[in-house]
C-alpha cells in the first residue's frame, strides 16, 4: 500500500498531463499542476531548512567536530529567516516586496549571499584553469580541436582578438577572430548542441515513460512493503 | 587553540576593525548610517577574501564563510518561496481574510478548493522529518515525479526533439538573399547578409554536424566503414561544442572574478575609481 499509492499517483498525474495536450477542455491542467508543483517545492524548501537545522543542531548538541561552524550556519539561517519572514526593516507596509531595495533582507542578500556566491563561482576559474592545463594538452586530434575551439572563443570575446585580426578586410571578415568565434557558436557549436539535445530529449522521454508506468521506482526509496 | 592560530585570528580581527572604522569615515558624506555601511562593506570583503583563501588550503575562515553561506542561502530560498509562492499564489486563491491580512487581491474562482491539494501534499512532505510517518512523504514526492515526467514528456518531445529536427532541415543549395553573381559569391567571406557562401557553408555544417553527431550517439551498429567515418566527424563536432562551452564557462567565471576583484579594489579599498 505504501508503495502502490505513490505509484498510482505518479501514473495518474503523468498520464493526465500527457492526455491534457490532446483534450482541449483540460488543457490548462498543466498550468495548474505547475502552480501545485511550485507550492509543494516551497514546502520542500521548508523540509530542506528543517533538515539542515536538525543536522546542525545535532552537531552542536553532541559537540562533534567543527560544531562551532554549525553554530554559524544555525545563526545565519535564523537571522535571515526572521528578517525575511517578518520583513524587518522593509520600507512600506506588508504588501511591499520582501526583496525591495533598502530592506534588511535585500541588504543581507547584497552583502552576504552575493559576495559568497559569486566568489565561490569565481574560485572555479582557478580550478578550471589548472584542470584544463592538465587535460587539454594537444595529445590527439580530438583534444586539439577542443583546444583550438576554446582558444578562438576565449580570444574572440576579448579586445585582443580584434587587435590581432582587425586588419583583415571586410570581405574576408569571417577570418577575424571575433567573427570566427561567432561563427563557431552559431554553426558547429549549434550542430553539436542540437545533436546532444536530441539525444537528451530521447533519454528524458524514455525515463518519463519508465516513471509513469512504474518501471522506475528508485525514487520511492527503501524496500518496506505494505 | 594553538598560539599561531590565535595570532592569525587577532590580526584578522584587528584589520577588520581598522577597515570598518576607515570605511565608516570614508562614507561619512555619502550615507547617513556610514558606520553600518562601512561594517557591511568590510564584512563583504572579509567573506570574499575568506572564500579566496581556499586557494591556499582549507582553513577556519573558509569554513566560517562556507557554513554561513549554507545557512543564509537555505533561509533565503525559504523566505522568497514563502512570500512569492505561498503568499503570492496560494493565499489569494484560498482565503479572503488572509488575502486582506497580506494586502493582496483575493482571486475568486470555482476551482479554488483544488488548491488545498498542494497544501496537504506539502504538509505530507514535511512528514519526512518523522521516522514513524516518513512514508507519507512518498505521495507528494510521487506527485512531483509524475508532474515532472508528464510535463517533460511533452515539453522535450516538442521543443528538444521535433523542433530541433525541423530546424535542422535548412536549404543546402542556393544562397539566401539576392543573387549578386558568382564573383561576389566567392569573394565576400563575411558573416553579413552579403556573405552567401559563408551562409551556405554554415547550413552544411549544421546539417551534417547534427547528422554525424547523432550517428556517434547511435550504438546499435558497429562504428566501422562509412558509418564509422561519419561517427568520427560527429566526435569532431562534439569536440568543438565542448571547446566552445568550455571557453564560455571560463569567460563567465573570469568575469565573476573580475567583479569580485573590482569590488575589493574599488568598493572596499577605493584604490581604483
Contacts between the chains, C-beta under 8 A, distances in Angstrom:
chain1	res1	chain2	res2	distance
A	2	B	135	4.7
A	2	B	138	6.8
A	3	B	138	7.6
A	5	B	138	7.8
A	5	B	139	6.1
A	5	B	142	7.7
A	6	B	138	4.3
A	6	B	139	5.5
A	6	B	141	6.9
A	6	B	142	3.5
A	7	B	142	7.0
A	9	B	139	5.8
A	9	B	142	4.0
A	9	B	143	5.6
A	9	B	146	6.1
A	10	B	142	4.5
A	10	B	143	7.7
A	10	B	145	5.3
A	10	B	146	4.0
A	10	B	149	7.0
A	11	B	146	7.1
A	12	B	146	7.2
A	13	B	142	7.7
A	13	B	143	5.7
A	13	B	146	3.2
A	13	B	147	5.7
A	13	B	150	6.2
A	14	B	146	4.3
A	14	B	147	7.7
A	14	B	149	4.6
A	14	B	150	4.1
A	14	B	153	7.3
A	15	B	150	7.2
A	16	B	150	6.9
A	17	B	146	7.6
A	17	B	147	6.7
A	17	B	150	2.8
A	17	B	151	5.9
A	17	B	153	7.6
A	17	B	154	7.1
A	18	B	150	5.5
A	18	B	153	5.7
A	18	B	154	6.2
A	21	B	154	5.4
A	30	B	150	7.8
A	30	B	151	6.4
A	30	B	154	7.9
A	32	B	111	8.0
A	32	B	114	7.1
A	33	B	147	5.0
A	33	B	150	7.6
A	33	B	151	7.5
A	34	B	147	7.5
A	34	B	151	7.2
A	35	B	89	5.8
A	35	B	115	7.9
A	35	B	118	7.6
A	36	B	115	7.7
A	36	B	117	6.5
A	36	B	118	4.2
A	36	B	121	7.5
A	36	B	143	7.4
A	36	B	147	7.2
A	37	B	118	7.9
A	37	B	143	8.0
A	37	B	144	6.4
A	37	B	147	4.9
A	37	B	148	7.7
A	38	B	85	5.2
A	38	B	89	7.0
A	39	B	85	5.8
A	39	B	86	6.9
A	39	B	89	6.7
A	39	B	90	5.5
A	39	B	115	7.7
A	39	B	118	3.9
A	39	B	119	7.1
A	39	B	122	6.3
A	40	B	118	5.2
A	40	B	121	5.2
A	40	B	122	5.2
A	40	B	125	6.4
A	40	B	140	5.5
A	40	B	143	6.8
A	40	B	144	6.0
A	41	B	81	7.1
A	41	B	85	7.5
A	41	B	144	7.7
A	42	B	78	7.7
A	42	B	81	3.7
A	42	B	82	6.5
A	42	B	85	4.8
A	42	B	86	5.7
A	42	B	122	7.1
A	43	B	121	7.6
A	43	B	122	3.1
A	43	B	123	7.2
A	43	B	125	4.9
A	43	B	126	6.2
A	43	B	140	7.6
A	44	B	125	6.1
A	44	B	144	7.9
A	45	B	74	7.6
A	45	B	77	4.8
A	45	B	78	4.8
A	45	B	81	4.8
A	46	B	78	6.0
A	46	B	81	8.0
A	46	B	122	7.8
A	46	B	126	6.4
A	47	B	125	5.7
A	47	B	126	5.6
A	47	B	128	5.7
A	47	B	129	6.9
A	48	B	74	6.1
A	48	B	77	7.6
A	48	B	78	7.9
A	49	B	74	4.9
A	49	B	75	6.7
A	49	B	77	7.9
A	49	B	78	5.0
A	50	B	126	7.1
A	50	B	129	5.5
A	51	B	128	7.9
A	51	B	129	6.8
A	52	B	70	7.1
A	52	B	71	7.4
A	52	B	74	5.2
A	54	B	129	6.8
A	66	B	63	6.7
A	69	B	63	5.1
A	69	B	64	6.4
A	69	B	66	7.8
A	69	B	67	4.2
A	70	B	67	6.9
A	72	B	64	5.7
A	72	B	67	4.5
A	72	B	68	5.2
A	72	B	71	6.9
A	73	B	67	4.4
A	73	B	68	7.0
A	73	B	70	5.4
A	73	B	71	3.9
A	74	B	71	6.6
A	75	B	71	7.2
A	76	B	67	7.5
A	76	B	68	4.6
A	76	B	70	7.9
A	76	B	71	3.3
A	76	B	72	4.6
A	76	B	75	7.3
A	77	B	71	3.8
A	77	B	72	6.9
A	77	B	74	5.9
A	77	B	75	4.8
A	78	B	75	7.4
A	79	B	72	7.6
A	79	B	75	7.7
A	80	B	71	7.1
A	80	B	72	4.5
A	80	B	75	3.5
A	80	B	76	5.9
A	80	B	79	6.9
A	81	B	75	4.1
A	81	B	78	6.4
A	81	B	79	6.4
A	84	B	75	6.6
A	84	B	76	7.1
A	84	B	78	7.7
A	84	B	79	3.0
A	84	B	80	7.7
A	84	B	82	7.8
A	84	B	83	7.6
A	85	B	79	6.0
A	85	B	82	6.6
A	93	B	103	6.5
A	94	B	101	7.7
A	94	B	102	6.0
A	94	B	103	5.6
A	95	B	102	7.0
A	95	B	103	3.9
A	95	B	104	6.6
A	97	B	83	7.6
A	98	B	79	6.2
A	98	B	80	6.9
A	98	B	83	4.5
A	99	B	80	7.2
A	105	B	79	6.7
A	107	B	40	6.8
A	108	B	72	6.7
A	109	B	76	6.6
A	111	B	40	4.4
A	111	B	41	7.4
A	111	B	43	6.4
A	111	B	44	4.6
A	112	B	43	7.8
A	112	B	44	7.5
A	112	B	47	7.0
A	112	B	68	7.1
A	112	B	69	8.0
A	112	B	72	5.4
A	113	B	69	7.3
A	113	B	72	5.8
A	113	B	73	6.2
A	113	B	76	6.0
A	115	B	44	4.7
A	115	B	45	7.8
A	115	B	47	5.1
A	115	B	48	4.9
A	115	B	51	8.0
A	115	B	260	7.1
A	115	B	263	7.1
A	116	B	47	5.5
A	116	B	51	6.5
A	116	B	65	6.0
A	116	B	68	7.1
A	116	B	69	4.3
A	116	B	72	7.8
A	117	B	69	7.3
A	117	B	73	7.7
A	118	B	256	5.0
A	118	B	259	6.1
A	118	B	260	5.9
A	119	B	47	7.3
A	119	B	48	4.9
A	119	B	51	4.1
A	119	B	52	6.3
A	119	B	256	7.9
A	119	B	260	5.3
A	120	B	51	5.9
A	120	B	69	7.2
A	121	B	253	6.2
A	121	B	256	5.1
A	122	B	253	6.1
A	122	B	254	8.0
A	122	B	256	4.1
A	122	B	257	3.9
A	122	B	259	7.4
A	122	B	260	5.2
A	123	B	51	6.3
A	123	B	52	6.8
A	123	B	54	6.5
A	123	B	55	7.0
A	124	B	253	5.0
A	125	B	250	6.8
A	125	B	253	3.7
A	125	B	254	5.1
A	125	B	256	7.3
A	125	B	257	4.9
A	126	B	55	5.9
A	128	B	246	7.9
A	128	B	249	6.8
A	128	B	250	5.6
A	128	B	253	6.2
A	129	B	250	7.4
A	132	B	246	7.1
A	132	B	250	7.6
A	141	B	236	7.8
A	142	B	235	5.9
A	142	B	236	7.0
A	142	B	239	5.0
A	143	B	239	7.8
A	145	B	236	5.5
A	145	B	239	4.3
A	145	B	240	6.0
A	145	B	243	6.8
A	146	B	239	4.4
A	146	B	240	7.4
A	146	B	242	5.6
A	146	B	243	4.1
A	146	B	246	7.2
A	147	B	243	6.8
A	148	B	243	7.0
A	149	B	239	7.0
A	149	B	240	4.4
A	149	B	241	8.0
A	149	B	242	7.9
A	149	B	243	2.9
A	149	B	244	5.4
A	149	B	247	7.0
A	150	B	243	4.1
A	150	B	244	7.1
A	150	B	246	4.7
A	150	B	247	4.2
A	150	B	250	7.5
A	151	B	243	8.0
A	151	B	247	7.5
A	152	B	247	7.6
A	153	B	243	7.0
A	153	B	244	5.2
A	153	B	247	3.1
A	153	B	248	6.4
A	153	B	251	7.5
A	154	B	247	4.8
A	154	B	250	6.4
A	154	B	251	6.5
A	157	B	247	7.6
A	157	B	251	5.4
A	170	B	190	6.3
A	171	B	187	5.8
A	171	B	188	5.2
A	171	B	189	6.5
A	171	B	190	6.3
A	172	B	189	4.9
A	172	B	190	7.3
A	173	B	189	7.3
A	173	B	190	4.2
A	173	B	191	6.8
A	173	B	192	7.7
A	174	B	189	4.7
A	174	B	190	5.8
A	174	B	191	6.0
A	174	B	195	6.8
A	174	B	198	5.4
A	175	B	189	7.2
A	179	B	190	7.4
A	179	B	191	5.3
A	182	B	191	6.2
A	183	B	191	6.3
A	183	B	198	7.4
A	183	B	202	6.9
A	184	B	240	6.4
A	184	B	244	5.7
A	185	B	244	5.9
A	186	B	202	6.9
A	187	B	201	8.0
A	187	B	202	4.3
A	187	B	205	4.5
A	187	B	206	5.8
A	187	B	209	7.5
A	188	B	205	5.5
A	188	B	209	5.7
A	188	B	237	5.6
A	188	B	240	4.3
A	188	B	241	7.1
A	188	B	244	7.9
A	189	B	240	6.1
A	189	B	241	5.1
A	189	B	244	4.2
A	189	B	245	7.7
A	190	B	206	5.9
A	190	B	209	7.8
A	191	B	205	6.1
A	191	B	206	4.8
A	191	B	207	7.8
A	191	B	208	7.6
A	191	B	209	2.5
A	191	B	210	5.0
A	191	B	213	6.3
A	191	B	237	5.4
A	191	B	241	7.7
A	192	B	209	6.3
A	192	B	213	5.8
A	192	B	237	4.7
A	192	B	238	4.9
A	192	B	240	6.1
A	192	B	241	2.8
A	192	B	242	7.7
A	193	B	241	5.8
A	194	B	164	5.1
A	194	B	167	7.4
A	194	B	168	6.4
A	194	B	206	7.6
A	194	B	209	7.7
A	194	B	210	4.9
A	194	B	213	7.4
A	195	B	209	7.1
A	195	B	210	5.2
A	195	B	212	7.9
A	195	B	213	2.7
A	195	B	214	5.2
A	195	B	216	7.6
A	195	B	217	6.8
A	195	B	234	7.0
A	195	B	237	7.1
A	195	B	238	7.1
A	196	B	213	7.3
A	196	B	238	7.4
A	196	B	241	7.1
A	197	B	160	4.7
A	197	B	164	5.4
A	198	B	160	6.8
A	198	B	161	6.0
A	198	B	164	5.5
A	198	B	165	6.8
A	198	B	210	7.4
A	198	B	214	6.3
A	199	B	214	7.2
A	199	B	217	4.8
A	200	B	156	7.5
A	200	B	160	6.6
A	201	B	156	4.1
A	201	B	157	6.7
A	201	B	160	3.6
A	201	B	161	4.2
A	201	B	164	7.5
A	202	B	161	6.9
A	204	B	152	5.2
A	204	B	153	7.6
A	204	B	156	4.4
A	204	B	160	7.7
A	205	B	152	7.8
A	205	B	153	5.8
A	205	B	156	5.9
A	205	B	157	5.7
A	205	B	161	7.3
A	207	B	149	7.6
A	208	B	148	7.9
A	208	B	149	4.0
A	208	B	150	7.3
A	208	B	152	5.2
A	208	B	153	4.0
A	208	B	156	7.8
A	209	B	149	7.9
A	209	B	153	7.0
A	211	B	145	5.7
A	211	B	146	7.4
A	211	B	149	4.3
A	212	B	146	6.9
A	212	B	149	5.2
A	212	B	150	7.0
A	212	B	153	7.4
A	219	B	141	6.4
A	219	B	142	7.8
A	219	B	145	5.4
A	220	B	138	5.7
A	220	B	141	7.8
A	220	B	142	7.8
A	221	B	138	7.3
A	224	B	135	7.2
